[in-house]
């Protein structure tokens, strides 16, 4: 399943337009003949230059001397030069922000849409906001419910996209001994630890503009468009080790282990949770597809987890 199209052009509606040198009385005639028309686009050949709203037009005409001053003259004299004009392929989210950032006087005016700089139609603010809600609801269905980070569907799309970049790094984050923590402290505390880890990664990864996703369980992933990752990894590991101590009783911190069942069901001393970061870059190798990248990442991750404590490993 793919996300629904989220281009502003997907919700464009037709609205009347008029040449920039047309007289204001032509606009008056169009508004008078069709009470449903709330706005008329002023164009220069095929390019939109301004918007005339019904309210704005009759405010001008109703002002002192307005009728005599404007009615027999070109409509371009009273066109709103601050009209929001966007490209067909701009995202609904981006256009919504631009629309809401306008002056209060014009915030609910139509948005004019162009394709290759030619007028194709308008979008009303009501339609725009209703579609934005639909897009956000659908996007939310692709987020991990615990951390609200993108899940596997969006992660796969991002990995396919990054393969074509000149340089990239993919960081796989895995919490070691997380099962023992869950068994000792319970699932609620386990969820709290996952959420705290997600917040740490959001601060260090997502807020720097990089993609961050939640694969599931205690596995996270980041995608960067460069290979300079040493400082980032070291910072994350240091912050994680400081943070995770707050999730243990002082006795467990002192002895540096808990007593829990291993995967064979045998009780033993199991180390405290640590963080492994398996890093895959395309510095010395290329990947034909996402499957090949993921398989290689699994090898790096396996090697990384052999180390004691929190660590990172690049292209093992």
KASULTA-V161590 format. One record per residue. N is the residue number from 0. RES is the residue in one letter. SS is DSSP state (alpha for helix, beta for strand, coil for the rest). BURIAL is + if it has 9 or more other C-alpha atoms within 8 Angstrom, else -. Layout:
n=[N N]
res=[RES RES]
ss=[SS SS]
burial=[BURIAL BURIAL]
//
This chain:
n=[0 1 2 3 4 5 6 7 8 9 10 11 12 13 14 15 16 17 18 19 20 21 22 23 24 25 26 27 28 29 30 31 32 33 34 35 36 37 38 39 40 41 42 43 44 45 46 47 48 49 50 51 52 53 54 55 56 57 58 59 60 61 62 63 64 65 66 67 68 69 70 71 72 73 74 75 76 77 78 79 80 81 82 83 84 85 86 87 88 89 90 91 92 93 94 95 96 97 98 99 100 101 102 103 104 105 106 107 108 109 110 111 112 113 114 115 116 117 118 119 120 121 122 123 124 125 126 127 128 129 130 131 132 133 134 135 136 137 138 139 140 141 142 143 144 145 146 147 148 149 150 151 152 153 154 155 156 157 158 159 160 161 162 163 164 165 166 167 168 169 170 171 172 173 174 175 176 177 178 179 180 181 182 183 184 185 186 187 188 189 190 191 192 193 194 195 196 197 198 199 200 201 202 203 204 205 206 207 208 209 210 211 212 213 214 215 216 217 218 219 220 221 222 223 224 225 226 227 228 229 230 231 232 233 234 235 236 237 238 239 240 241 242 243 244 245 246 247 248 249 250 251 252 253 254 255 256 257 258 259 260 261 262 263 264 265 266 267 268 269 270 271 272 273 274 275 276 277 278 279 280 281 282 283 284 285 286 287 288 289 290 291 292 293 294 295 296 297 298 299 300 301 302 303 304 305 306 307 308 309 310 311 312 313 314 315]
res=[X X X X X X X X X X X X X X X X X X X X X X X X X X X X X X X X X X X X X X X X X X X X X X X X X X X X X X X X X X X X X X X X X X X X X X X X X X X X X X X X X X X X X X X X X X X X X X X X X X X X X X X X X X X X X X X X X X X X X X X X X X X X X X X X X X X X X X X X X X X X X X X X X X X X X X X X X X X X X X X X X X X X X X X X X X X X X X X X X X X X X X X X X X X X X X X X X X X X X X X X X X X X X X X X X X X X X X X X X X X X X X X X X X X X X X X X X X X X X X X X X X X X X X X X X X X X X X X X X X X X X X X X X X X X X X X X X X X X X X X X X X X X X X X X X X X X X X X X X X X X X X X X X X X X X X X X X X X X]
ss=[coil coil coil coil coil coil beta alpha alpha alpha alpha coil beta coil coil coil beta beta beta coil coil coil beta alpha alpha alpha alpha alpha alpha alpha alpha alpha alpha coil coil coil coil coil beta beta beta beta beta beta coil coil beta beta beta beta beta beta beta alpha alpha alpha alpha alpha alpha alpha alpha alpha coil coil coil alpha alpha alpha alpha alpha coil coil coil beta alpha alpha alpha coil coil beta coil coil coil coil beta beta beta coil coil coil beta alpha alpha alpha alpha alpha alpha alpha alpha alpha coil coil coil alpha alpha alpha coil coil coil coil beta beta beta beta beta coil coil beta beta beta beta beta beta coil alpha alpha alpha alpha alpha alpha alpha alpha alpha alpha alpha alpha alpha alpha alpha alpha coil coil beta coil coil coil coil coil coil beta coil alpha alpha alpha alpha alpha alpha alpha alpha alpha alpha alpha coil coil coil coil coil coil beta beta beta beta beta beta beta beta coil alpha alpha alpha alpha alpha alpha alpha alpha coil alpha alpha alpha alpha alpha alpha alpha alpha alpha alpha alpha alpha alpha alpha alpha alpha alpha alpha coil alpha alpha alpha coil coil beta beta beta beta beta beta coil coil beta beta beta beta beta beta coil coil coil coil coil alpha alpha alpha alpha alpha alpha alpha alpha alpha alpha alpha alpha alpha alpha alpha alpha alpha alpha coil coil alpha alpha alpha alpha alpha alpha coil beta beta beta beta beta coil coil coil coil coil beta beta beta beta beta coil coil beta beta beta beta beta beta beta beta coil coil coil coil coil coil coil coil alpha alpha alpha alpha alpha alpha alpha alpha alpha alpha alpha alpha alpha alpha alpha coil coil coil coil coil coil beta beta beta beta coil coil]
burial=[- - - - - + + + + - + + - - + - - + + + - + + + - - + - - - + - - - - - + + + + + + + + - - + + + + + + + + - - + - - + + + - - - + + - - + + + + + + + - + + - - - + + + + + + - + + + - - + + - + + - - - - - - - + + - + + + + + + - - + + + + + + + + - + + + - + + - - + - - + + - - + + + - - + - + + + + - + + + - + + + - + + - - - + + + + + + + + + + + + - + + + + + + + - - + + + - + + + - + + - + + + + + + + - - - + + + + + + - - + + + + + + + + - + - - - - - + + - + + - + + + - - + - - - - - - - + + - - - + + + + + + - - - - - - - + - + + + + + + + + + + + - - - - + - - + - + + - - + + - + + + - + + + - - - - + + + + + - -]
//
